[in-house]
Amino acid sequence: MISRKHLILASCALLAFSACRKEDDETPDLDYTSASDNARAEDAFSDMLNQVDKAVDDNGLREMEDACDPTVTFDTLSNPRTITIDFGTVNCTAANGRTRRGRILVSYTGRYRDPGTVITITPQDYYVNDNHLQGTKTVTNMGTDQNGHLYYTVTVNGSLTAADGSWTATHQANRVRTWIQGSDTPTLLDDVYEITGSGSGVNRNGIAYTVNITNALRVAIGCPFITAGTVQVTPQDRPTRTIDYGNGSCDGTFSVTVNGQTFTVTIG
């Protein structure tokens, strides 16, 4: 006859087994929305700064031919001085396939190369591939680092809204932008920067996350995409996701790894 003690032990074992089965059967967290939204916002704000770079010459302005050539207006009498980069109200298509419309407003206190210069960039009704970019990006020239490279602090407080209006993701960043190549030549296309720093945001589903660049991002002015570097994105109460931008190829593709699974994402 089975004793009461044996029944209790058997019941406990069954409950433990059921709990283990329940834990084993739980679907692992493979959502990479935070990583994807952050990468898209990072790309959009980096691209906006590239458009400003293309409008800067020795007096704070540079010109460059582009299939989607904006109208650039300068006010050098105001304080601070301003630049308006106007792509018009109808999408134009750049040589790299991206569409743009709207305006980028820029204020600057001095030359781009001068220590202490502060550049504030604000999109106005500005869309890239019909995604709405809003907020501000501020770039401050900090002089030269120990390697003799010009470097800049960059702060971003903005958002990206989907073309169909179905979602909005917010994006905040504190970066250091180091000019590692091309500062000694007059051409723009050989300019290359390394980006380090951290940030945070809220993804399209309302989940907050933090960001840490673990290997410097590589931004080449001749390419509209981030081409190398790794970033860790940690959504609230969830495992860290790792973004890998690859080995320098200008293809708009990056990978996201979460819970041992890797996904490939392409920015349109």
Summary of the structure (lengths in Angstrom):
residues: 268
radius of gyration: 23.6
end to end distance: 71.0
largest distance: 100.4
contacts: 815
relative contact order: 0.14
helix: 16%
strand: 47%
